[in-house]
Amino acid sequence: MNDLRSAIEHLKNFKGQYIETDRPVDPIAELAGVYRYIGAGGTVMRPTRIGPAMTFNKVKGYPNSRVLVGMMASRERVSLLLGAPTRELGMQMGKAVKTIIPPVTIDEKDAPCQEEVHRADDPNFDLRKLLPAPTNTEEDARPYFCMGLVLGSDPDEESNTDVTIHRLCVQSRDELSIFFAPGRHIDAYRQKAEAAGKPLPISIDMGLDPAIHIGACFEAPTTPFGFDELCVAGGLRGKPVELVDCVTVKQKAIARAEIVIEGEVLPNVRVAEDQNTHTGYAMPEFPGYTGPANPSLPVIKVTAVTMRHNAILQTLVGPGEEHVNLAGIPTEASIYNAVELALPGLLQNVYSHSSGGGKFLAILQIEKRVAGDDGTARQAALIALAVYREVKNIILVDEDVDLFDSDDVLWAMQTRYQGDTGTIVVPGITGHVLDPSQIPEYSPAIHAKGSTCKTIFDCTVPFALKEHFKRAQFRELDPRPFAPELFDEQ
């Protein structure tokens, strides 16, 4: 696989992983409303479920467009796309960070993303009519590009490049607003350019090899300032990501993207996110709530859109399982690498739980070997909080607990946890501005929006009592001869 189309063809070999429909769909609220029932999952309001990725081949108002949703909305599907066992995705990603392969630039004649070029200086150009950006709900500020990978460079050191996914709201025929969560590297580049009174040239790359999207979701300190996350995708695939010079701005684009929006982040220009609708809301975010519209966001002036013939616009349902995997698997990798480096052999696995959108809740599976590991297990939790600042709660479990089975984790909490001795609270720590509880109005202990109390729940057995907490041991055997129809489906 080296692009979205080859990834789709790969998925077609596996039952239940990919479907298409020719029934016309409205991109405004209807598309996301349909997929909510088919495969959104995550923190989406019930009823929802984990299901196949889905391409809508006919989009109302856009006769030449297709929209794909849910490409990575299943951990099993991510496993198939990345070629790593489902339960080892975090560890495999951790290895990729250590075996990076930098991207390479190719000639424009070899770049599929520039098969069609639509320049914004054409009086007929209108982003709103060209691309079917969807809304998730009726309340959304405007249509959004939810899977746009923004590529930007340090104005003072162009070799320092960053790629990240940001909230991009369509504001007019040639303008987008962009929301930067605190600490994002491209925002630091924007601030540098703005201080010099200059625009920041960027490309917004959509419809990509899944390895690129997953790799782009690593954050500091795993990928420090100036680290190009496209190197991670190269490490995952064993070959470099191909780039091409943009047509209208001094920046690179991902050569095999389905769609590329070229443009500049304007200096000292701000708009209200909902300036066109005044709904007061932005869009549904990963915690499961619709975020408030930001009153003052930077503006991207679009200079061109380039695309492949018959391009596929890729999107996601904001709070769905796709965000869990995009954010959560790199989180698992970062935590695993950091803890293994500091405390070799202690941590068996990490799971960034779906209920936290892949960010807020981490389950750490620990194997205690000596009495001192009672304290070392908690040290591992502190390392996890340090290496990934958006984690809010950590649950520690023993090696005999299935960290991917929520019922088993809750069983450990009910039988191996005492609230007065097993709870460690760390108040007043930086969290995430999109957690609606992280505001001063919620708790007098919270001094500013995005500050939070972080909690460690130690649900592990004290080393000296391990024999007392031994689980019932059942006979190990092969059940398939007794019910082959059940196992043939897997």
C-alpha positions in Angstrom: 0.0 0.0 0.0 1.2 3.5 -0.9 -2.1 5.5 -1.1 -5.7 5.4 -0.2 -6.8 3.5 -3.3 -4.5 0.6 -2.7 -5.6 0.5 0.9 -9.2 0.2 -0.2 -8.4 -2.6 -2.6 -6.6 -4.4 0.2 -9.6 -4.1 2.5 -11.9 -5.6 -0.2 -10.1 -8.9 0.5 -11.6 -9.1 4.0 -15.2 -9.8 4.7 -17.1 -7.0 6.5 -14.3 -4.4 6.4 -15.5 -2.2 3.5 -18.7 -1.3 1.7 -20.0 1.1 -0.9 -23.3 2.6 -1.6 -24.8 4.3 -4.8 -27.7 5.8 -2.8 -27.4 9.6 -3.0 -26.5 11.2 0.3 -26.6 14.8 1.6 -23.2 15.7 3.0 -24.9 18.1 5.5 -25.7 16.0 8.5 -27.1 13.0 6.6 -23.8 11.3 5.7 -22.6 11.3 9.3 -26.1 10.4 10.5 -26.0 7.3 8.4 -22.5 6.2 9.4 -23.4 6.7 13.1 -25.5 3.5 12.8 -23.1 1.6 10.5 -19.7 2.0 12.0 -18.9 5.2 13.9 -18.5 3.7 17.4 -16.2 5.5 19.8 -17.9 8.1 22.1 -20.8 8.7 19.6 -24.2 8.7 21.2 -25.8 5.3 21.3 -27.0 3.4 19.3 -23.8 3.1 17.3 -21.3 0.2 16.6 -18.0 -0.8 15.1 -18.6 -1.6 11.4 -17.1 -1.4 7.9 -15.5 1.6 6.2 -18.0 3.1 3.8 -17.7 5.0 0.5 -20.7 7.1 -0.7 -20.4 7.2 -4.5 -23.2 9.7 -5.1 -23.1 12.9 -3.1 -26.0 15.4 -3.5 -24.9 18.6 -5.2 -21.5 17.1 -6.2 -21.9 14.8 -9.2 -18.1 14.1 -9.5 -17.3 13.5 -5.9 -17.1 10.5 -3.6 -16.8 10.5 0.2 -15.1 7.8 2.3 -15.7 7.6 6.1 -14.5 5.2 8.8 -11.3 3.9 7.1 -9.7 3.5 10.5 -12.8 3.2 12.7 -11.9 -0.4 13.7 -8.8 -1.5 15.5 -9.0 -4.8 13.5 -9.1 -2.8 10.3 -6.1 -0.7 11.3 -4.3 -4.0 12.0 -5.1 -5.2 8.5 -4.0 -1.8 7.0 -0.7 -1.6 8.9 0.2 -5.3 9.0 0.5 -5.6 12.7 -1.4 -7.8 15.2 -4.4 -6.0 16.7 -3.1 -6.2 20.3 0.4 -5.1 19.3 -0.3 -2.0 17.2 1.1 0.3 19.8 4.3 -1.6 20.2 4.7 -1.9 16.4 4.2 1.9 16.1 6.8 2.3 18.8 9.3 0.4 16.7 8.4 2.6 13.6 9.3 5.7 15.5 12.8 4.3 16.0 13.2 3.2 12.4 12.2 6.3 10.5 12.6 6.8 6.8 12.5 10.5 5.6 10.2 11.5 2.7 11.5 12.2 -0.8 10.4 14.7 -3.4 9.4 13.6 -6.9 8.7 15.3 -10.2 5.2 16.8 -10.6 4.6 14.7 -13.7 4.7 11.7 -11.5 2.4 13.1 -8.8 -1.2 11.8 -9.0 -2.4 14.6 -6.7 -1.9 17.1 -9.5 -3.9 15.4 -12.2 -6.4 18.2 -11.9 -5.6 21.8 -10.9 -8.2 24.4 -9.8 -6.7 27.8 -9.1 -8.4 30.2 -6.7 -7.7 33.2 -8.9 -10.2 31.7 -11.4 -13.4 33.8 -10.9 -15.4 30.5 -11.0 -13.4 28.9 -8.2 -15.5 28.1 -5.1 -14.3 25.6 -2.5 -17.9 25.2 -1.3 -19.0 23.9 -4.7 -15.8 22.0 -5.6 -15.5 19.7 -2.5 -18.3 18.1 -0.5 -17.1 18.9 2.9 -19.6 17.4 5.3 -21.2 18.5 8.6 -21.6 15.9 11.4 -24.8 17.5 12.8 -27.4 20.2 12.1 -25.7 22.4 14.7 -22.2 22.5 13.1 -20.8 26.0 12.4 -20.3 25.1 8.7 -18.9 22.1 6.7 -15.6 20.8 7.9 -12.6 19.0 6.5 -12.1 16.5 9.3 -9.2 14.5 7.9 -7.1 17.2 6.4 -3.4 16.7 7.2 -1.9 20.2 7.4 1.8 20.3 6.3 3.8 23.4 7.3 7.4 24.4 7.9 9.4 26.6 10.3 9.8 30.0 8.6 13.3 30.2 10.0 14.4 26.7 9.2 12.4 25.2 6.3 13.9 21.7 6.9 11.8 21.6 10.1 8.4 20.4 8.9 5.4 19.2 10.8 2.2 17.5 9.8 -0.9 17.3 12.0 -4.7 17.0 11.6 -6.6 20.2 12.6 -10.2 21.4 12.6 -10.8 23.1 9.3 -14.1 25.0 8.8 -15.1 26.2 5.3 -15.8 29.9 5.7 -16.1 31.2 2.1 -15.2 30.4 -1.5 -11.5 30.6 -0.7 -11.1 30.8 3.1 -10.9 28.2 5.9 -10.6 28.8 9.6 -8.2 26.6 11.5 -8.3 25.5 15.1 -5.0 24.8 16.8 -5.0 22.9 20.1 -2.4 24.3 22.5 1.2 23.1 21.8 0.8 22.2 18.2 4.1 22.7 16.2 2.5 24.2 13.1 0.9 26.9 15.3 4.4 27.7 16.6 5.4 28.1 12.9 2.4 30.3 12.3 3.2 32.5 15.3 6.8 33.0 14.0 5.6 33.9 10.6 2.9 36.2 12.0 5.5 38.0 14.2 7.4 38.8 11.0 4.2 40.0 9.3 4.3 37.1 6.8 1.8 34.4 5.8 2.7 30.7 6.5 2.4 28.6 3.3 0.8 25.2 3.9 -0.8 22.3 2.1 -3.8 20.4 3.4 -3.5 16.8 2.2 -6.6 14.5 2.2 -7.2 10.9 1.2 -3.9 9.2 2.2 -2.2 5.9 2.9 -3.5 5.1 6.5 0.1 4.9 7.7 0.5 8.6 7.0 -2.5 9.5 9.1 -1.5 7.3 12.0 2.1 8.5 11.9 1.0 12.2 11.9 -0.8 11.7 15.2 2.4 11.3 17.3 3.0 14.3 19.6 5.9 15.7 21.7 8.0 14.5 23.4 8.0 11.4 21.2 8.2 13.6 18.1 10.0 16.8 19.3 9.8 20.3 17.7 11.0 20.1 14.1 10.5 16.3 13.8 8.7 15.4 10.5 6.1 12.8 11.3 6.1 11.6 7.7 9.3 9.8 8.7 7.1 7.5 10.9 5.0 6.5 8.0 8.1 5.8 6.0 9.3 3.5 8.9 6.0 1.7 9.0 5.9 1.1 5.2 9.7 0.5 4.8 9.8 3.1 2.0 9.7 6.9 2.0 6.5 9.0 1.6 6.6 10.8 -1.7 6.2 14.6 -1.8 5.8 17.1 -4.7 6.2 20.9 -4.9 2.9 22.7 -4.6 1.6 24.5 -7.6 0.9 28.0 -6.1 2.7 28.2 -2.7 6.3 27.5 -1.6 5.4 24.2 0.2 5.3 20.5 -0.4 2.3 18.3 -0.8 1.9 14.5 -0.4 2.2 13.3 -4.0 -0.3 10.4 -3.8 -3.0 12.3 -1.9 -6.5 12.3 -3.4 -7.0 16.0 -2.8 -4.6 18.8 -1.8 -5.7 22.3 -0.7 -2.9 24.8 -1.1 -2.9 28.1 0.7 -1.4 30.4 3.3 -2.3 31.1 7.0 -2.7 34.8 7.0 -1.0 37.0 9.6 -3.1 39.0 12.0 -6.4 37.9 10.5 -9.0 36.2 12.8 -12.7 35.1 12.3 -15.4 33.7 14.4 -15.8 30.0 13.6 -19.5 30.3 13.3 -19.6 33.7 11.6 -21.9 32.4 8.9 -24.4 30.5 11.0 -24.1 31.8 14.6 -25.0 28.5 16.0 -22.6 28.9 18.9 -21.2 25.4 18.1 -18.3 24.1 16.2 -18.6 20.4 15.5 -18.7 17.1 17.6 -15.3 16.5 19.1 -13.7 13.2 20.3 -15.0 13.4 23.9 -18.5 13.0 22.5 -19.7 16.6 23.0 -20.2 19.3 20.4 -17.5 21.9 21.0 -18.3 25.6 21.3 -17.5 27.8 18.3 -14.2 29.6 18.8 -14.7 33.4 18.6 -11.3 34.1 17.0 -9.4 31.7 14.7 -6.6 32.1 12.2 -7.6 32.1 8.5 -6.2 30.1 5.6 -6.5 31.8 2.3 -6.8 29.1 -0.3 -4.7 29.5 -3.5 -5.5 26.2 -5.3 -7.0 22.8 -5.0 -5.3 19.9 -6.8 -6.7 16.4 -7.0 -6.7 13.0 -8.7 -9.2 12.2 -11.3 -12.4 10.9 -9.6 -11.0 12.0 -6.3 -12.2 10.5 -2.9 -12.8 13.0 -0.1 -11.9 11.2 3.2 -13.7 12.3 6.4 -14.6 10.9 9.9 -17.3 11.2 12.4 -15.9 13.5 15.1 -16.4 11.4 18.2 -16.1 8.1 16.5 -13.8 5.1 16.8 -11.6 6.4 14.0 -10.4 9.2 16.2 -9.7 6.6 19.0 -7.4 4.8 16.7 -5.7 7.8 15.1 -4.9 9.3 18.5 -4.8 6.3 20.7 -2.4 4.0 18.9 0.4 6.6 18.8 -0.4 7.3 22.4 0.1 3.6 23.2 3.4 3.6 21.3 4.7 6.7 23.1 3.9 5.4 26.6 5.2 1.9 25.8 8.6 3.2 24.6 9.0 5.6 27.5 8.2 3.1 30.2 10.2 0.3 28.6 13.2 2.6 28.4 12.9 3.6 32.1 11.6 0.3 33.6 12.6 -2.6 31.2 10.3 -5.6 31.2 7.7 -4.2 33.6 5.1 -3.0 31.2 3.4 -5.7 29.1 1.1 -3.6 27.0 -0.9 -0.3 26.8 -4.4 0.4 25.6 -5.7 4.0 25.0 -9.4 3.3 25.8 -12.2 4.1 23.4 -14.2 5.9 26.2 -11.5 8.6 26.3 -11.3 9.1 22.6 -7.9 7.6 22.5 -6.5 10.4 24.7 -8.0 10.6 28.2 -7.8 7.0 29.5 -4.9 4.6 29.4 -4.9 1.0 30.6 -1.4 -0.2 31.6 -0.8 -3.9 31.9 2.0 -4.6 34.5 3.8 -7.8 35.4 5.3 -7.5 38.9 8.4 -9.5 39.5 9.6 -8.4 42.9 8.1 -6.8 45.9 9.5 -3.4 44.9 7.4 -3.5 41.8 4.4 -2.4 43.9 5.9 1.1 43.8 7.5 0.7 40.3 4.0 0.1 38.8 2.9 3.4 40.0 6.1 5.0 38.7 5.2 3.6 35.3 1.9 5.5 35.5 3.7 8.7 36.4 5.9 8.2 33.3 2.8 7.8 31.2 1.3 11.0 32.5 4.6 12.8 31.8 5.1 11.5 28.2 1.6 12.1 27.0 0.1 15.2 28.6 -3.5 14.7 27.4 -4.0 11.5 29.3 -6.3 12.2 32.3 -6.8 8.8 34.0 -4.6 5.7 34.2 -5.8 2.2 35.3 -3.1 -0.2 36.3 -3.9 -3.9 35.9 -2.0 -7.2 36.3 -0.7 -9.4 33.5 -3.7 -11.8 33.9 -6.2 -9.1 33.1 -7.2 -8.5 29.4 -6.6 -4.8 29.1 -8.7 -4.7 25.8 -11.7 -6.1 27.6 -13.5 -3.4 29.6 -15.4 -6.0 31.6 -12.2 -7.6 32.7 -10.6 -4.2 33.6 -13.7 -3.3 35.7 -13.5 -6.8 37.3 -10.0 -6.0 38.4 -11.2 -2.7 39.8 -13.9 -4.4 41.8 -11.8 -7.2 43.2 -8.2 -5.7 43.4 -8.7 -2.1 44.2 -9.3 -0.1 47.4 -10.2 3.5 46.8 -8.3 4.9 49.9 -5.0 3.2 49.1 -5.2 2.6 45.4 -6.0 6.1 44.2 -3.3 8.6 43.4 -4.5 12.1 42.4 -2.3 14.7 40.8 -4.2 18.1 40.7 -3.6 21.2 38.7 -2.0 19.5 35.7 -2.3 20.6 32.0 -4.9 18.4 30.2 -7.0 19.1 27.1 -9.2 22.1 26.4 -11.9 19.9 24.7 -12.7 18.0 28.0 -15.9 19.9 29.1 -15.1 19.2 32.7 -11.7 20.9 32.6 -13.1 24.4 33.4 -13.0 26.5 36.6 -16.9 26.5 36.7 -16.7 22.7 37.1 -14.4 22.7 40.1 -12.8 25.5 42.2 -9.5 23.5 42.1 -9.3 24.1 38.3 -7.5 27.4 37.8 -7.8 27.7 34.0 -9.5 26.0 31.1 -7.6 22.9 30.1 -6.2 22.3 33.6 -7.3 19.1 35.3 -6.8 16.6 38.1 -5.2 13.5 36.9 -5.8 10.2 38.6 -4.1 6.8 38.8 -6.2 3.8 39.8 -3.9 1.0 41.0 -6.0 -2.2 40.4 -3.0 -4.5 40.7 -2.5 -7.1 43.4 0.3 -6.4 46.0 3.2 -8.6 45.1 3.1 -10.5 48.4 -0.6 -11.4 47.8 -0.4 -12.7 44.3 -1.2 -16.3 45.2 -4.3 -15.1 47.1 -5.6 -13.5 43.9 -4.9 -16.4 41.5 -7.8 -16.7 39.0 -9.6 -19.9 38.4 -7.5 -22.0 35.9 -9.5 -23.7 33.1 -8.2 -26.4 30.9 -6.4 -25.2 27.8 -7.8 -26.9 24.7 -8.9 -26.4 21.1 -12.7 -25.6 21.1 -13.0 -25.4 17.3 -14.1 -29.1 16.7 -17.0 -28.6 19.1 -18.4 -25.4 17.3 -16.6 -24.8 14.0 -19.2 -22.4 12.7 -18.4 -19.9 15.5 -14.7 -19.9 14.8 -14.9 -20.0 11.0 -16.5 -16.5 11.1 -13.5 -15.0 12.8 
